[in-house]
Amino acid sequence: MANKTFTVKLVRSLIGSNPRQRATVKGLGLRGVNSKVVVKDNPSNRGMIFRIQHLVEVQKGNVS
């Protein structure tokens, strides 16, 4: 079985978000609006994505 991944794209600005959400976005490796990262599908990354689901778009797999 191949390594499962998510492609996460930041689609909303961090202006007005709380420091915890900003730290989560930074922890995932996202920088600015429209930046994309590929992260592994594991419980910790799923939890981080859940916390900021209103700020990001998530796609399954390694989509470029």
Predicted model as a PDB file, atoms N, CA, C, CB and O in Angstrom, pLDDT in the B-factor column:
MODEL        1                                                                  
ATOM      1  N   MET A   1       0.850  -1.189   0.000  1.00 47.00           N  
ATOM      2  CA  MET A   1       0.000   0.000   0.000  1.00 47.00           C  
ATOM      3  C   MET A   1       0.888   1.242   0.000  1.00 47.00           C  
ATOM      4  CB  MET A   1      -0.963   0.004   1.231  1.00 47.00           C  
ATOM      5  O   MET A   1       1.832   1.332   0.785  1.00 47.00           O  
ATOM      6  N   ALA A   2       0.593   2.181  -0.863  1.00 61.00           N  
ATOM      7  CA  ALA A   2       1.382   3.408  -0.987  1.00 61.00           C  
ATOM      8  C   ALA A   2       1.115   4.328   0.202  1.00 61.00           C  
ATOM      9  CB  ALA A   2       1.059   4.135  -2.315  1.00 61.00           C  
ATOM     10  O   ALA A   2       0.097   4.213   0.885  1.00 61.00           O  
ATOM     11  N   ASN A   3       2.049   5.235   0.426  1.00 78.00           N  
ATOM     12  CA  ASN A   3       1.863   6.233   1.475  1.00 78.00           C  
ATOM     13  C   ASN A   3       0.713   7.148   1.101  1.00 78.00           C  
ATOM     14  CB  ASN A   3       3.156   7.048   1.703  1.00 78.00           C  
ATOM     15  O   ASN A   3       0.685   7.697  -0.001  1.00 78.00           O  
ATOM     16  N   LYS A   4      -0.217   7.314   1.995  1.00 91.00           N  
ATOM     17  CA  LYS A   4      -1.363   8.177   1.724  1.00 91.00           C  
ATOM     18  C   LYS A   4      -1.016   9.602   2.108  1.00 91.00           C  
ATOM     19  CB  LYS A   4      -2.621   7.695   2.490  1.00 91.00           C  
ATOM     20  O   LYS A   4      -0.349   9.848   3.113  1.00 91.00           O  
ATOM     21  N   THR A   5      -1.480  10.542   1.288  1.00 94.00           N  
ATOM     22  CA  THR A   5      -1.185  11.948   1.526  1.00 94.00           C  
ATOM     23  C   THR A   5      -2.411  12.812   1.274  1.00 94.00           C  
ATOM     24  CB  THR A   5      -0.027  12.406   0.644  1.00 94.00           C  
ATOM     25  O   THR A   5      -3.389  12.384   0.661  1.00 94.00           O  
ATOM     26  N   PHE A   6      -2.325  14.031   1.764  1.00 92.00           N  
ATOM     27  CA  PHE A   6      -3.310  15.066   1.495  1.00 92.00           C  
ATOM     28  C   PHE A   6      -2.582  16.245   0.862  1.00 92.00           C  
ATOM     29  CB  PHE A   6      -4.068  15.493   2.800  1.00 92.00           C  
ATOM     30  O   PHE A   6      -1.439  16.535   1.216  1.00 92.00           O  
ATOM     31  N   THR A   7      -3.235  16.916  -0.062  1.00 96.00           N  
ATOM     32  CA  THR A   7      -2.759  18.210  -0.534  1.00 96.00           C  
ATOM     33  C   THR A   7      -3.633  19.254   0.137  1.00 96.00           C  
ATOM     34  CB  THR A   7      -2.808  18.326  -2.114  1.00 96.00           C  
ATOM     35  O   THR A   7      -4.854  19.254  -0.020  1.00 96.00           O  
ATOM     36  N   VAL A   8      -2.993  20.145   0.886  1.00 97.00           N  
ATOM     37  CA  VAL A   8      -3.705  21.168   1.648  1.00 97.00           C  
ATOM     38  C   VAL A   8      -3.367  22.528   1.052  1.00 97.00           C  
ATOM     39  CB  VAL A   8      -3.332  21.111   3.167  1.00 97.00           C  
ATOM     40  O   VAL A   8      -2.198  22.861   0.855  1.00 97.00           O  
ATOM     41  N   LYS A   9      -4.404  23.309   0.767  1.00 97.00           N  
ATOM     42  CA  LYS A   9      -4.223  24.642   0.186  1.00 97.00           C  
ATOM     43  C   LYS A   9      -4.895  25.673   1.093  1.00 97.00           C  
ATOM     44  CB  LYS A   9      -4.810  24.711  -1.265  1.00 97.00           C  
ATOM     45  O   LYS A   9      -6.065  25.526   1.447  1.00 97.00           O  
ATOM     46  N   LEU A  10      -4.159  26.704   1.461  1.00 98.00           N  
ATOM     47  CA  LEU A  10      -4.714  27.786   2.270  1.00 98.00           C  
ATOM     48  C   LEU A  10      -5.513  28.705   1.357  1.00 98.00           C  
ATOM     49  CB  LEU A  10      -3.588  28.575   3.016  1.00 98.00           C  
ATOM     50  O   LEU A  10      -4.946  29.322   0.456  1.00 98.00           O  
ATOM     51  N   VAL A  11      -6.821  28.805   1.576  1.00 98.00           N  
ATOM     52  CA  VAL A  11      -7.677  29.588   0.688  1.00 98.00           C  
ATOM     53  C   VAL A  11      -8.236  30.846   1.342  1.00 98.00           C  
ATOM     54  CB  VAL A  11      -8.811  28.738   0.203  1.00 98.00           C  
ATOM     55  O   VAL A  11      -8.816  31.692   0.662  1.00 98.00           O  
ATOM     56  N   ARG A  12      -8.066  30.975   2.653  1.00 97.00           N  
ATOM     57  CA  ARG A  12      -8.545  32.184   3.339  1.00 97.00           C  
ATOM     58  C   ARG A  12      -7.405  32.818   4.117  1.00 97.00           C  
ATOM     59  CB  ARG A  12      -9.729  31.854   4.289  1.00 97.00           C  
ATOM     60  O   ARG A  12      -6.472  32.136   4.543  1.00 97.00           O  
ATOM     61  N   SER A  13      -7.489  34.107   4.295  1.00 96.00           N  
ATOM     62  CA  SER A  13      -6.465  34.859   4.994  1.00 96.00           C  
ATOM     63  C   SER A  13      -6.493  34.552   6.493  1.00 96.00           C  
ATOM     64  CB  SER A  13      -6.649  36.358   4.751  1.00 96.00           C  
ATOM     65  O   SER A  13      -7.518  34.153   7.046  1.00 96.00           O  
ATOM     66  N   LEU A  14      -5.350  34.749   7.125  1.00 96.00           N  
ATOM     67  CA  LEU A  14      -5.250  34.538   8.569  1.00 96.00           C  
ATOM     68  C   LEU A  14      -5.592  35.796   9.364  1.00 96.00           C  
ATOM     69  CB  LEU A  14      -3.851  34.072   8.928  1.00 96.00           C  
ATOM     70  O   LEU A  14      -5.551  35.782  10.594  1.00 96.00           O  
ATOM     71  N   ILE A  15      -5.925  36.872   8.675  1.00 96.00           N  
ATOM     72  CA  ILE A  15      -6.316  38.095   9.369  1.00 96.00           C  
ATOM     73  C   ILE A  15      -7.583  37.806  10.170  1.00 96.00           C  
ATOM     74  CB  ILE A  15      -6.541  39.276   8.360  1.00 96.00           C  
ATOM     75  O   ILE A  15      -8.570  37.312   9.624  1.00 96.00           O  
ATOM     76  N   GLY A  16      -7.552  38.107  11.431  1.00 95.00           N  
ATOM     77  CA  GLY A  16      -8.703  37.885  12.299  1.00 95.00           C  
ATOM     78  C   GLY A  16      -8.736  36.509  12.944  1.00 95.00           C  
ATOM     79  O   GLY A  16      -9.605  36.242  13.774  1.00 95.00           O  
ATOM     80  N   SER A  17      -7.812  35.632  12.582  1.00 95.00           N  
ATOM     81  CA  SER A  17      -7.784  34.304  13.206  1.00 95.00           C  
ATOM     82  C   SER A  17      -7.007  34.385  14.520  1.00 95.00           C  
ATOM     83  CB  SER A  17      -7.141  33.245  12.248  1.00 95.00           C  
ATOM     84  O   SER A  17      -6.225  35.310  14.740  1.00 95.00           O  
ATOM     85  N   ASN A  18      -7.234  33.414  15.372  1.00 96.00           N  
ATOM     86  CA  ASN A  18      -6.550  33.447  16.659  1.00 96.00           C  
ATOM     87  C   ASN A  18      -5.133  32.856  16.536  1.00 96.00           C  
ATOM     88  CB  ASN A  18      -7.368  32.672  17.720  1.00 96.00           C  
ATOM     89  O   ASN A  18      -4.839  32.152  15.570  1.00 96.00           O  
ATOM     90  N   PRO A  19      -4.267  33.140  17.502  1.00 97.00           N  
ATOM     91  CA  PRO A  19      -2.877  32.684  17.422  1.00 97.00           C  
ATOM     92  C   PRO A  19      -2.733  31.170  17.317  1.00 97.00           C  
ATOM     93  CB  PRO A  19      -2.123  33.164  18.622  1.00 97.00           C  
ATOM     94  O   PRO A  19      -1.787  30.684  16.697  1.00 97.00           O  
ATOM     95  N   ARG A  20      -3.637  30.434  17.900  1.00 97.00           N  
ATOM     96  CA  ARG A  20      -3.567  28.976  17.827  1.00 97.00           C  
ATOM     97  C   ARG A  20      -3.796  28.491  16.390  1.00 97.00           C  
ATOM     98  CB  ARG A  20      -4.604  28.341  18.778  1.00 97.00           C  
ATOM     99  O   ARG A  20      -3.124  27.571  15.926  1.00 97.00           O  
ATOM    100  N   GLN A  21      -4.735  29.109  15.701  1.00 97.00           N  
ATOM    101  CA  GLN A  21      -4.982  28.753  14.308  1.00 97.00           C  
ATOM    102  C   GLN A  21      -3.796  29.144  13.429  1.00 97.00           C  
ATOM    103  CB  GLN A  21      -6.263  29.429  13.803  1.00 97.00           C  
ATOM    104  O   GLN A  21      -3.427  28.398  12.522  1.00 97.00           O  
ATOM    105  N   ARG A  22      -3.203  30.294  13.687  1.00 97.00           N  
ATOM    106  CA  ARG A  22      -2.026  30.722  12.935  1.00 97.00           C  
ATOM    107  C   ARG A  22      -0.878  29.738  13.131  1.00 97.00           C  
ATOM    108  CB  ARG A  22      -1.596  32.135  13.364  1.00 97.00           C  
ATOM    109  O   ARG A  22      -0.165  29.411  12.183  1.00 97.00           O  
ATOM    110  N   ALA A  23      -0.704  29.271  14.354  1.00 97.00           N  
ATOM    111  CA  ALA A  23       0.358  28.308  14.649  1.00 97.00           C  
ATOM    112  C   ALA A  23       0.097  26.976  13.942  1.00 97.00           C  
ATOM    113  CB  ALA A  23       0.477  28.089  16.169  1.00 97.00           C  
ATOM    114  O   ALA A  23       1.034  26.323  13.482  1.00 97.00           O  
ATOM    115  N   THR A  24      -1.159  26.577  13.857  1.00 97.00           N  
ATOM    116  CA  THR A  24      -1.513  25.337  13.174  1.00 97.00           C  
ATOM    117  C   THR A  24      -1.208  25.440  11.688  1.00 97.00           C  
ATOM    118  CB  THR A  24      -2.994  25.005  13.390  1.00 97.00           C  
ATOM    119  O   THR A  24      -0.671  24.504  11.097  1.00 97.00           O  
ATOM    120  N   VAL A  25      -1.546  26.572  11.082  1.00 97.00           N  
ATOM    121  CA  VAL A  25      -1.259  26.787   9.665  1.00 97.00           C  
ATOM    122  C   VAL A  25       0.252  26.733   9.435  1.00 97.00           C  
ATOM    123  CB  VAL A  25      -1.839  28.147   9.184  1.00 97.00           C  
ATOM    124  O   VAL A  25       0.716  26.106   8.483  1.00 97.00           O  
ATOM    125  N   LYS A  26       1.002  27.379  10.293  1.00 97.00           N  
ATOM    126  CA  LYS A  26       2.459  27.376  10.178  1.00 97.00           C  
ATOM    127  C   LYS A  26       3.012  25.967  10.391  1.00 97.00           C  
ATOM    128  CB  LYS A  26       3.082  28.354  11.195  1.00 97.00           C  
ATOM    129  O   LYS A  26       3.957  25.559   9.715  1.00 97.00           O  
ATOM    130  N   GLY A  27       2.427  25.231  11.323  1.00 96.00           N  
ATOM    131  CA  GLY A  27       2.860  23.864  11.602  1.00 96.00           C  
ATOM    132  C   GLY A  27       2.657  22.923  10.428  1.00 96.00           C  
ATOM    133  O   GLY A  27       3.413  21.967  10.259  1.00 96.00           O  
ATOM    134  N   LEU A  28       1.646  23.184   9.619  1.00 96.00           N  
ATOM    135  CA  LEU A  28       1.420  22.380   8.418  1.00 96.00           C  
ATOM    136  C   LEU A  28       2.358  22.778   7.283  1.00 96.00           C  
ATOM    137  CB  LEU A  28      -0.026  22.513   7.963  1.00 96.00           C  
ATOM    138  O   LEU A  28       2.481  22.056   6.293  1.00 96.00           O  
ATOM    139  N   GLY A  29       3.021  23.932   7.426  1.00 96.00           N  
ATOM    140  CA  GLY A  29       3.957  24.371   6.403  1.00 96.00           C  
ATOM    141  C   GLY A  29       3.369  25.338   5.399  1.00 96.00           C  
ATOM    142  O   GLY A  29       4.002  25.654   4.391  1.00 96.00           O  
ATOM    143  N   LEU A  30       2.165  25.810   5.664  1.00 97.00           N  
ATOM    144  CA  LEU A  30       1.531  26.778   4.768  1.00 97.00           C  
ATOM    145  C   LEU A  30       2.049  28.171   5.079  1.00 97.00           C  
ATOM    146  CB  LEU A  30      -0.011  26.730   4.898  1.00 97.00           C  
ATOM    147  O   LEU A  30       2.273  28.511   6.241  1.00 97.00           O  
ATOM    148  N   ARG A  31       2.239  28.980   4.040  1.00 95.00           N  
ATOM    149  CA  ARG A  31       2.794  30.316   4.248  1.00 95.00           C  
ATOM    150  C   ARG A  31       1.761  31.394   3.995  1.00 95.00           C  
ATOM    151  CB  ARG A  31       3.997  30.536   3.350  1.00 95.00           C  
ATOM    152  O   ARG A  31       1.346  32.072   4.935  1.00 95.00           O  
ATOM    153  N   GLY A  32       1.337  31.572   2.770  1.00 94.00           N  
ATOM    154  CA  GLY A  32       0.377  32.620   2.447  1.00 94.00           C  
ATOM    155  C   GLY A  32      -0.826  32.031   1.747  1.00 94.00           C  
ATOM    156  O   GLY A  32      -0.885  30.828   1.493  1.00 94.00           O  
ATOM    157  N   VAL A  33      -1.774  32.877   1.440  1.00 97.00           N  
ATOM    158  CA  VAL A  33      -2.968  32.438   0.737  1.00 97.00           C  
ATOM    159  C   VAL A  33      -2.559  31.825  -0.601  1.00 97.00           C  
ATOM    160  CB  VAL A  33      -3.958  33.619   0.529  1.00 97.00           C  
ATOM    161  O   VAL A  33      -1.669  32.336  -1.282  1.00 97.00           O  
ATOM    162  N   ASN A  34      -3.205  30.746  -0.962  1.00 97.00           N  
ATOM    163  CA  ASN A  34      -2.962  29.962  -2.180  1.00 97.00           C  
ATOM    164  C   ASN A  34      -1.706  29.110  -2.126  1.00 97.00           C  
ATOM    165  CB  ASN A  34      -2.873  30.877  -3.355  1.00 97.00           C  
ATOM    166  O   ASN A  34      -1.338  28.516  -3.140  1.00 97.00           O  
ATOM    167  N   SER A  35      -1.029  29.024  -0.981  1.00 97.00           N  
ATOM    168  CA  SER A  35       0.115  28.123  -0.885  1.00 97.00           C  
ATOM    169  C   SER A  35      -0.405  26.703  -0.662  1.00 97.00           C  
ATOM    170  CB  SER A  35       1.084  28.557   0.268  1.00 97.00           C  
ATOM    171  O   SER A  35      -1.438  26.498  -0.024  1.00 97.00           O  
ATOM    172  N   LYS A  36       0.332  25.727  -1.199  1.00 96.00           N  
ATOM    173  CA  LYS A  36      -0.054  24.323  -1.103  1.00 96.00           C  
ATOM    174  C   LYS A  36       1.066  23.515  -0.472  1.00 96.00           C  
ATOM    175  CB  LYS A  36      -0.408  23.759  -2.488  1.00 96.00           C  
ATOM    176  O   LYS A  36       2.244  23.806  -0.679  1.00 96.00           O  
ATOM    177  N   VAL A  37       0.698  22.504   0.295  1.00 96.00           N  
ATOM    178  CA  VAL A  37       1.663  21.550   0.831  1.00 96.00           C  
ATOM    179  C   VAL A  37       1.064  20.153   0.732  1.00 96.00           C  
ATOM    180  CB  VAL A  37       2.042  21.895   2.307  1.00 96.00           C  
ATOM    181  O   VAL A  37      -0.155  19.980   0.720  1.00 96.00           O  
ATOM    182  N   VAL A  38       1.936  19.177   0.661  1.00 95.00           N  
ATOM    183  CA  VAL A  38       1.518  17.781   0.681  1.00 95.00           C  
ATOM    184  C   VAL A  38       1.921  17.228   2.039  1.00 95.00           C  
ATOM    185  CB  VAL A  38       2.161  16.951  -0.506  1.00 95.00           C  
ATOM    186  O   VAL A  38       3.097  17.252   2.400  1.00 95.00           O  
ATOM    187  N   VAL A  39       0.943  16.728   2.794  1.00 95.00           N  
ATOM    188  CA  VAL A  39       1.213  16.191   4.126  1.00 95.00           C  
ATOM    189  C   VAL A  39       0.760  14.741   4.190  1.00 95.00           C  
ATOM    190  CB  VAL A  39       0.505  17.031   5.217  1.00 95.00           C  
ATOM    191  O   VAL A  39      -0.148  14.327   3.469  1.00 95.00           O  
ATOM    192  N   LYS A  40       1.403  13.978   5.060  1.00 95.00           N  
ATOM    193  CA  LYS A  40       1.036  12.582   5.238  1.00 95.00           C  
ATOM    194  C   LYS A  40      -0.315  12.470   5.931  1.00 95.00           C  
ATOM    195  CB  LYS A  40       2.109  11.841   6.038  1.00 95.00           C  
ATOM    196  O   LYS A  40      -0.704  13.325   6.727  1.00 95.00           O  
ATOM    197  N   ASP A  41      -1.008  11.403   5.608  1.00 94.00           N  
ATOM    198  CA  ASP A  41      -2.304  11.129   6.234  1.00 94.00           C  
ATOM    199  C   ASP A  41      -2.049  10.370   7.525  1.00 94.00           C  
ATOM    200  CB  ASP A  41      -3.249  10.317   5.277  1.00 94.00           C  
ATOM    201  O   ASP A  41      -1.892   9.149   7.519  1.00 94.00           O  
ATOM    202  N   ASN A  42      -2.009  11.108   8.637  1.00 94.00           N  
ATOM    203  CA  ASN A  42      -1.873  10.484   9.945  1.00 94.00           C  
ATOM    204  C   ASN A  42      -2.755  11.239  10.931  1.00 94.00           C  
ATOM    205  CB  ASN A  42      -0.386  10.471  10.416  1.00 94.00           C  
ATOM    206  O   ASN A  42      -3.214  12.338  10.618  1.00 94.00           O  
ATOM    207  N   PRO A  43      -3.002  10.686  12.101  1.00 95.00           N  
ATOM    208  CA  PRO A  43      -3.936  11.313  13.038  1.00 95.00           C  
ATOM    209  C   PRO A  43      -3.567  12.746  13.439  1.00 95.00           C  
ATOM    210  CB  PRO A  43      -4.031  10.474  14.268  1.00 95.00           C  
ATOM    211  O   PRO A  43      -4.452  13.584  13.608  1.00 95.00           O  
ATOM    212  N   SER A  44      -2.276  13.032  13.592  1.00 96.00           N  
ATOM    213  CA  SER A  44      -1.900  14.385  14.010  1.00 96.00           C  
ATOM    214  C   SER A  44      -2.194  15.404  12.916  1.00 96.00           C  
ATOM    215  CB  SER A  44      -0.417  14.436  14.384  1.00 96.00           C  
ATOM    216  O   SER A  44      -2.698  16.490  13.204  1.00 96.00           O  
ATOM    217  N   ASN A  45      -1.886  15.070  11.659  1.00 96.00           N  
ATOM    218  CA  ASN A  45      -2.181  15.988  10.563  1.00 96.00           C  
ATOM    219  C   ASN A  45      -3.684  16.127  10.339  1.00 96.00           C  
ATOM    220  CB  ASN A  45      -1.504  15.512   9.280  1.00 96.00           C  
ATOM    221  O   ASN A  45      -4.161  17.214  10.017  1.00 96.00           O  
ATOM    222  N   ARG A  46      -4.428  15.047  10.505  1.00 96.00           N  
ATOM    223  CA  ARG A  46      -5.883  15.128  10.380  1.00 96.00           C  
ATOM    224  C   ARG A  46      -6.463  16.074  11.431  1.00 96.00           C  
ATOM    225  CB  ARG A  46      -6.514  13.729  10.516  1.00 96.00           C  
ATOM    226  O   ARG A  46      -7.372  16.850  11.137  1.00 96.00           O  
ATOM    227  N   GLY A  47      -5.940  16.009  12.649  1.00 97.00           N  
ATOM    228  CA  GLY A  47      -6.395  16.890  13.720  1.00 97.00           C  
ATOM    229  C   GLY A  47      -6.089  18.342  13.428  1.00 97.00           C  
ATOM    230  O   GLY A  47      -6.906  19.222  13.700  1.00 97.00           O  
ATOM    231  N   MET A  48      -4.904  18.598  12.870  1.00 97.00           N  
ATOM    232  CA  MET A  48      -4.529  19.971  12.520  1.00 97.00           C  
ATOM    233  C   MET A  48      -5.441  20.515  11.420  1.00 97.00           C  
ATOM    234  CB  MET A  48      -3.054  20.032  12.068  1.00 97.00           C  
ATOM    235  O   MET A  48      -5.891  21.659  11.477  1.00 97.00           O  
ATOM    236  N   ILE A  49      -5.703  19.675  10.420  1.00 97.00           N  
ATOM    237  CA  ILE A  49      -6.588  20.092   9.333  1.00 97.00           C  
ATOM    238  C   ILE A  49      -7.997  20.349   9.859  1.00 97.00           C  
ATOM    239  CB  ILE A  49      -6.621  19.027   8.221  1.00 97.00           C  
ATOM    240  O   ILE A  49      -8.659  21.293   9.427  1.00 97.00           O  
ATOM    241  N   PHE A  50      -8.458  19.514  10.789  1.00 97.00           N  
ATOM    242  CA  PHE A  50      -9.788  19.697  11.368  1.00 97.00           C  
ATOM    243  C   PHE A  50      -9.902  21.046  12.078  1.00 97.00           C  
ATOM    244  CB  PHE A  50     -10.103  18.558  12.347  1.00 97.00           C  
ATOM    245  O   PHE A  50     -10.941  21.702  11.997  1.00 97.00           O  
ATOM    246  N   ARG A  51      -8.839  21.465  12.775  1.00 97.00           N  
ATOM    247  CA  ARG A  51      -8.852  22.728  13.513  1.00 97.00           C  
ATOM    248  C   ARG A  51      -8.971  23.948  12.606  1.00 97.00           C  
ATOM    249  CB  ARG A  51      -7.603  22.844  14.344  1.00 97.00           C  
ATOM    250  O   ARG A  51      -9.513  24.976  13.011  1.00 97.00           O  
ATOM    251  N   ILE A  52      -8.462  23.832  11.372  1.00 97.00           N  
ATOM    252  CA  ILE A  52      -8.460  24.992  10.479  1.00 97.00           C  
ATOM    253  C   ILE A  52      -9.232  24.696   9.195  1.00 97.00           C  
ATOM    254  CB  ILE A  52      -7.018  25.407  10.145  1.00 97.00           C  
ATOM    255  O   ILE A  52      -8.935  25.263   8.143  1.00 97.00           O  
ATOM    256  N   GLN A  53     -10.211  23.819   9.281  1.00 96.00           N  
ATOM    257  CA  GLN A  53     -10.943  23.400   8.083  1.00 96.00           C  
ATOM    258  C   GLN A  53     -11.658  24.545   7.382  1.00 96.00           C  
ATOM    259  CB  GLN A  53     -11.944  22.342   8.445  1.00 96.00           C  
ATOM    260  O   GLN A  53     -11.929  24.461   6.184  1.00 96.00           O  
ATOM    261  N   HIS A  54     -11.964  25.600   8.100  1.00 96.00           N  
ATOM    262  CA  HIS A  54     -12.646  26.744   7.494  1.00 96.00           C  
ATOM    263  C   HIS A  54     -11.683  27.652   6.724  1.00 96.00           C  
ATOM    264  CB  HIS A  54     -13.362  27.548   8.568  1.00 96.00           C  
ATOM    265  O   HIS A  54     -12.122  28.585   6.051  1.00 96.00           O  
ATOM    266  N   LEU A  55     -10.387  27.391   6.817  1.00 97.00           N  
ATOM    267  CA  LEU A  55      -9.383  28.212   6.145  1.00 97.00           C  
ATOM    268  C   LEU A  55      -8.733  27.504   4.962  1.00 97.00           C  
ATOM    269  CB  LEU A  55      -8.321  28.622   7.127  1.00 97.00           C  
ATOM    270  O   LEU A  55      -8.056  28.144   4.156  1.00 97.00           O  
ATOM    271  N   VAL A  56      -8.928  26.205   4.848  1.00 97.00           N  
ATOM    272  CA  VAL A  56      -8.174  25.424   3.856  1.00 97.00           C  
ATOM    273  C   VAL A  56      -9.099  24.603   2.956  1.00 97.00           C  
ATOM    274  CB  VAL A  56      -7.180  24.494   4.560  1.00 97.00           C  
ATOM    275  O   VAL A  56     -10.275  24.390   3.252  1.00 97.00           O  
ATOM    276  N   GLU A  57      -8.510  24.150   1.839  1.00 97.00           N  
ATOM    277  CA  GLU A  57      -9.128  23.182   0.938  1.00 97.00           C  
ATOM    278  C   GLU A  57      -8.251  21.940   0.978  1.00 97.00           C  
ATOM    279  CB  GLU A  57      -9.278  23.749  -0.536  1.00 97.00           C  
ATOM    280  O   GLU A  57      -7.026  22.049   0.936  1.00 97.00           O  
ATOM    281  N   VAL A  58      -8.852  20.776   1.059  1.00 96.00           N  
ATOM    282  CA  VAL A  58      -8.089  19.541   1.156  1.00 96.00           C  
ATOM    283  C   VAL A  58      -8.461  18.616   0.014  1.00 96.00           C  
ATOM    284  CB  VAL A  58      -8.329  18.854   2.509  1.00 96.00           C  
ATOM    285  O   VAL A  58      -9.637  18.419  -0.292  1.00 96.00           O  
ATOM    286  N   GLN A  59      -7.421  18.044  -0.621  1.00 93.00           N  
ATOM    287  CA  GLN A  59      -7.647  17.053  -1.663  1.00 93.00           C  
ATOM    288  C   GLN A  59      -6.887  15.797  -1.280  1.00 93.00           C  
ATOM    289  CB  GLN A  59      -7.203  17.580  -3.065  1.00 93.00           C  
ATOM    290  O   GLN A  59      -5.786  15.873  -0.735  1.00 93.00           O  
ATOM    291  N   LYS A  60      -7.470  14.647  -1.562  1.00 87.00           N  
ATOM    292  CA  LYS A  60      -6.792  13.392  -1.296  1.00 87.00           C  
ATOM    293  C   LYS A  60      -5.697  13.163  -2.317  1.00 87.00           C  
ATOM    294  CB  LYS A  60      -7.781  12.230  -1.301  1.00 87.00           C  
ATOM    295  O   LYS A  60      -5.796  13.609  -3.460  1.00 87.00           O  
ATOM    296  N   GLY A  61      -4.679  12.482  -1.908  1.00 77.00           N  
ATOM    297  CA  GLY A  61      -3.634  12.087  -2.840  1.00 77.00           C  
ATOM    298  C   GLY A  61      -2.671  13.208  -3.154  1.00 77.00           C  
ATOM    299  O   GLY A  61      -2.828  14.343  -2.702  1.00 77.00           O  
ATOM    300  N   ASN A  62      -1.678  12.864  -3.935  1.00 65.00           N  
ATOM    301  CA  ASN A  62      -0.640  13.823  -4.317  1.00 65.00           C  
ATOM    302  C   ASN A  62      -1.037  14.484  -5.631  1.00 65.00           C  
ATOM    303  CB  ASN A  62       0.751  13.127  -4.446  1.00 65.00           C  
ATOM    304  O   ASN A  62      -0.607  14.063  -6.705  1.00 65.00           O  
ATOM    305  N   VAL A  63      -1.858  15.520  -5.536  1.00 55.00           N  
ATOM    306  CA  VAL A  63      -2.368  16.226  -6.711  1.00 55.00           C  
ATOM    307  C   VAL A  63      -1.530  17.475  -6.925  1.00 55.00           C  
ATOM    308  CB  VAL A  63      -3.878  16.589  -6.548  1.00 55.00           C  
ATOM    309  O   VAL A  63      -1.312  18.247  -5.991  1.00 55.00           O  
ATOM    310  N   SER A  64      -1.056  17.679  -8.161  1.00 52.00           N  
ATOM    311  CA  SER A  64      -0.247  18.876  -8.410  1.00 52.00           C  
ATOM    312  C   SER A  64      -0.996  19.943  -9.158  1.00 52.00           C  
ATOM    313  CB  SER A  64       0.984  18.519  -9.172  1.00 52.00           C  
ATOM    314  O   SER A  64      -0.441  21.005  -9.438  1.00 52.00           O  
TER     315      SER A  64                                                      
ENDMDL                                                                          
END                                                                             
